[in-house]
């Protein structure tokens, strides 16, 4: 069953910048139609402008279930039912755990963990009923695998995404839907550059390659997991960190 031939439809959240943008552009470059979904409509439109014949920009706040459901309904009506879903939306702010307010914790969890939950809940039924197969790729973080000082809540949320990936992979296997996870390390994105400069410098020095990942380098395994070449791979987690972490 070829579920990812050119012309197939993919939804990428967080596609307005950074890793999500690189994923959306990579999918379009191999001929897939893509919905670039983002909280920032202008950023999503800028991504779509790179491949206007293949990419459609749509706004969404993944933390709000009603918005995710509305996104699904619009996509299904206007473009068809997606075969691929990539959860790349994320947000964080580095600070010590004891400084975190309940509001901050709720925001981090709502975007980074509940966002993928909402998106998968919205799109998986259509993938099962319409295609009888498909691909889900979640972008988590190495913080969720090995922990990260100053990112305790974020790391917990991303660890939840990793566990969600493995559990969904078991449930969705009977429907021929693979569910895999890519965990970036420090990457050259707006989110990274919003961190304190000293922290940025320390992280780069800790990477064996002594540089940040490029968004396209993180997108590469996502594109693999979303391809027919990965048809017998599910429930797997891969790190893209330049050797900063080497989790087993």
N, C-alpha and C positions, 0 to 999 in steps of 0.2 A: 504494500500500500504506500503510495507516494503522497505524503501529506504536506510536503514542503517544496513543491515544484515552483518555478517562477510564476508569479501571479497569486500565490497564496497570501492570506491576510494575517498580519501580526499586529498585536497591540503592545506598545512599550510605554510604561509609565515613567515619569521623570525624564522624558525625552527632550526636554528643553535645553539641557546643558550636560556637561560632563560625560559620565559613563553611559547614561541613558541615551544621550544624543548620538554617541558613537555607535551604540547598538542599533538605533533606528537607521542611521546612515548605512551601516554595514548590511543590514537586511535589505534595504532598498537597492544597494549596489549589486546584490545578486538577484534582483528582479522581483522581490516580494513587495506586495503592497503593505504599507505600514500606517498605523494610527499613532501619531506622536502625541501622547497625552501628558499634560503637565499642568501644574498649578498656575504657572505663568503663561498666559495665552500668547504673549508676544514672543517668548522664547520658543514655544512650540512651533509657532509660525515660522520663525527663523530656521528651525530645523527642516520644516516642510519645504521651505524655499530652495533647499539644496537639491531636492528631487520632487518638484511640484506635480509631476505626472504619477508619482507612486506614493507620496507621503501626504496624509491628511492630518492637520493639526486640530486637536480638540482639547478643551479645558477640563480639568478634573482635580478635585481634592480627594485623594485616596483615603483620607481619614474620615470622610463623610459617606456612609453607605448609600444614601439616596443619590448622591452625585455619581457614584460608581455605577449604580443601577441605571441611571439616566444615560451615562456614557455607553453602557452596553446596549441599551435599547436603541440609541441613535446609530451606533455602529451596525447593529443587526439589520436595522431598517434601510440604511443608506449604502452600506458596503458589503454586508453579509456577515456570517458568523466566523470569527477568527479561528485559525488552527493553532496559532502560537500566541502565548501570553508571556511577557517579560515584566517582572516587577523590579523596576530599577529606581523608583522614587525613594528618597531617603532624606533625613535631616538630623543634625546633631549640633551641639555646642559644647566644647570641652570645658569641664569644671569638676571640682571635687564632689564626690557623692554627697557629703554632708551639707553642701551649699545648694543642692537641688530642691526646688519647691515642688509641691504636688502638681502644680500646673505644668511645670517643665517636664516632669516625669510622664504625665499624661500625654503631652504633645509628642514626646519621643516615641512612646509606645504606640500611640494612635497612628503615626505616620509609618514607622519602621516595621512594626509587627502587624497591627490590625489592618494597615493598608493592603499588604499582600493577602490577608485573610479575606477582606472585602472583595478584592479583585478576583481571586480564585473562586469565591462563592458565586460571584456574578457570572463569570464566563465559562466555568467548567460544565455546567449542565448543557449549554448549547454545543460545546465541543463534543460532548458525549452523544447527544441526539443527532447532530447534523453530520459530523465527520467520523464518529466512531474511533477517534484517535486524535493525537495532537502533542504539543510540547508546552510545558511550563518551565520557565527558568527564573529563579529568584536570585537577585543580587543581595547578598548578605554582607558580611565583613569578617576579616580575620579576628577582629575584636570579639566576635561571637564564638570563635574557636578557642582562643587562648587568653582572652581578657585584655583589658586596656585601662590603665590608670587614667582617671579623668573622664572616662567614658562608661562608667559602670552601668548606667541605665540603658544606654545605646547598645553596649555589648550584650546585656541581657535580652534586649529586644531582638538583636540580630541572631543570638543563640536560639531564640524562639523560632526565627525564620528557618534556621538550619533544621531544627526538630520538625517543624511544620513540613518542610520539604521531604524529609524521609518518611514521615507518616502519610502524607498525601501520595507519595510514590507507591506505597503499598496499596492504598485504596484505589488509585487510578489505574494500576497495572491491568486490571481486568477490562478496562475500557481502552487499552492501548494508548494511554496518555503517559508520557514520561515526565517526571518532575525532578529537576536537578538544580544545583545551587553553585554560584560562583562567589567566592569571597575575596574581594580586593584588599590589598594592603594600601599604604599611602599612594594616592594617585593625583595627578596634576589636574585638579578640578576646582571650581569655585568654592566648594565646601571645604576642601583642604586649605586653600589659601585664606579662608576666613579664620583659621586658627592662629594663635599667637606665633609671632615670627620665630621665637626661640624654640618653640615646640616643633615647628616645621623643620628647622635646621637639625634638631636632635633626631627626628625621625629619618631624615634623609641620610644622616651619618650612620644610622643603625642598619640601613639596607645594604646587604653585601654588594649590590651593583652601584651603590652610592648615587642613586637617582630615583626620582618618582616614576611610577608607572604612567604610561600614556593611556588615556581613555580607550584608544583603539586596541591596546594590548589586553585590557580587561574585557573588551567586547569580543575578542577572538574566541575564547572558550564558550561564551554565551552563544555566539553564532554556531559553533560546533554542536552544542547541546540542542540547538533549535533546528538542526539539520537531520536529514535521513541517515547520515553517517553515524548518528548517535541513537539509532532506533532501538538498540538493545541495552542502553545505559539509562538507569533510573535510580533515584535516591542517592546520588553521588554529590560530593562536595569537593570543589577544587579551589585552591588558593592561588592568587596571582599577586605576589608580594615581593618579587625579586629576591626571595630567600629570607626575607625578614622573619617569617614564620615557616616552620617545616612540620606542621601538625600531621600526625599519622592518621 
